[in-house]
Amino acid sequence: MASKKQAVELIINKLNKKTFLTYKEIAELTGYHPKYILKLKKEVIEGTIRLEHGNKNRIPSNVMSDEEKEKILSLYKKSNVSIRKFCKFYNKRSYSCIYNLLKSNGLL
């Protein structure tokens, strides 16, 4: 993140003619590929530059709802099969997802 901010500052300085660095030198200083530096330059010129990832603070699309968690917990409490057989029976979530849910609720 810091190197992207540094790269943007160097590009802005280059566009304002406050530095004589080339875009290749900016790439070497920041550790980015020269093509990415040119992409950042285009974003700076257009005013669409973002230093923060677009999906930050968003809820993942595959997050398990509280209702589904309660359903899995109640079904597992009623059954007397192994967790592997239960996962094959449920078949909507992965083994690790169900295992972590059951372990966090003290059922394993």
N, C-alpha and C positions, 0 to 999 in steps of 0.2 A: 504494500500500500504506500509506503513512504517513497519508494522509487518511482511509482506512478505519479505521485504528487510532485516529486522532484523533476520528472520528465516533463510534466505539464508546465511547470515554472520555467524550465530551460527553453521549452518551445515558445512560450509567451515572450520571454526575453529575446529570443531569436527573431520572432515576428516584429517586435518593437525595436529591433536593431540595437539592443543593449549588450549583445554578446556576438562574438565572431565564431562560435562553435558551429561545426557542421552537424547535420542530422545524424551522420554516422558516428561522430564523436559523442553526441548526446546518447545514442544507443549504447555505446561502449561504457559511458559513465553510469548509466542506469541499469544496464544488464538486459535491456530489451533488444529485440531484433529491429533492424532499421526500417523494415516494412511496417512494424507496429508503431514506430515513432511517427512515420508518415500518416498512419491512420489516426493517431492521436492529434497530429497537426490539423488534419481535416476536421476532426471533431471540435477542436479549439476554434477554428475559423468559423464553423457553422454554429458554434455555441451549444452543442449537444453533449459536451464532455461531462462524464459522471465519474466521480472518484469512489463512489460506493456501488456495490453490486446491486443489480436491479431486483433481485429476489430477497434482499435482506429484510428481515422482520415480517416475512410472509409465512403463513402456515403451510406446511407441505401438503401436497394434494393427496397423498396416501396415508395421512394420519388416521389413527383408529378413533372413532367416536366413543364417547362415554357409554352410549347405549350398547355398542358392539362389545366393549370391554365387559360390561355387566353380563351380557348374554353369554360370552365365552366363559366367564367365571362361574356362572350358575350352571351351565352345561357340564363343565368339568367337575364341579362339586357333586353333581348327580351321577356322574359316570364312575366306573371303577376300572377303567382301561388305562393302559400306559399312555404317556404323552405322545408318543409316535402314532399310535392308533387313533388317538383323539385328533391329531393334526390331519391325518388322512380322512377322517370322518368330517371334520369342519371344512377343510379344503378351500377356504377363502383367504387365509393368511399363511405366511410361511411358518416353518417350525420354530425358527429363532424368535419371531414376533410373539407367538403364543407362549413359548418357553419363558421369555423375559417378562411377559405380563403375569404369568402364573408365579414366577419366582418373586417378583416385586410385591405380590399380594400374599406371599407366605404359603402358597399351596404346594410347593415342592421342597 
